[in-house]
Amino acid sequence: MSADIVSIKPKRILRWPAVHARTGISKSGFERGMRQGIYPKPFKLAPPPTRAVGWLESDIDALIERLTAQSE
């Protein structure tokens, strides 16, 4: 009997500095891409008046995969 090992990756929230470090895209370029529907939009981390937002790490990973696949 063989046991399949399943890797479960916990959901992580990335703030802008981490998104920028992973993608290399400027903030204004990323905002433009969000308006055009190319890049994922962030979600609020707390109710107003807090302005803190974040992105799911899995969404940013998927974006990177999509962008690298398009460039090949």
Contacts in CASP RR format, 6 or more apart in sequence:
PFRMAT RR
TARGET T0000
AUTHOR 0000-0000-0000
METHOD contacts of the structure
MODEL  1
MSADIVSIKPKRILRWPAVHARTGISKSGFERGMRQGIYPKPFKLAPPPT
RAVGWLESDIDALIERLTAQSE
9 58 0 8 1.000
11 56 0 8 1.000
11 57 0 8 1.000
11 58 0 8 1.000
12 56 0 8 1.000
12 57 0 8 1.000
13 45 0 8 1.000
13 54 0 8 1.000
13 55 0 8 1.000
13 56 0 8 1.000
13 57 0 8 1.000
14 22 0 8 1.000
14 54 0 8 1.000
14 55 0 8 1.000
14 56 0 8 1.000
14 57 0 8 1.000
14 60 0 8 1.000
15 52 0 8 1.000
15 53 0 8 1.000
15 54 0 8 1.000
16 27 0 8 1.000
16 53 0 8 1.000
16 54 0 8 1.000
19 30 0 8 1.000
19 54 0 8 1.000
19 55 0 8 1.000
19 60 0 8 1.000
20 26 0 8 1.000
20 27 0 8 1.000
20 30 0 8 1.000
22 60 0 8 1.000
22 64 0 8 1.000
23 30 0 8 1.000
23 60 0 8 1.000
23 63 0 8 1.000
23 64 0 8 1.000
23 67 0 8 1.000
25 39 0 8 1.000
30 39 0 8 1.000
33 39 0 8 1.000
34 40 0 8 1.000
34 41 0 8 1.000
39 63 0 8 1.000
40 55 0 8 1.000
40 56 0 8 1.000
40 59 0 8 1.000
40 60 0 8 1.000
40 62 0 8 1.000
40 63 0 8 1.000
42 53 0 8 1.000
42 54 0 8 1.000
42 55 0 8 1.000
43 53 0 8 1.000
43 54 0 8 1.000
43 55 0 8 1.000
44 50 0 8 1.000
44 52 0 8 1.000
44 53 0 8 1.000
45 52 0 8 1.000
45 53 0 8 1.000
45 54 0 8 1.000
46 52 0 8 1.000
END
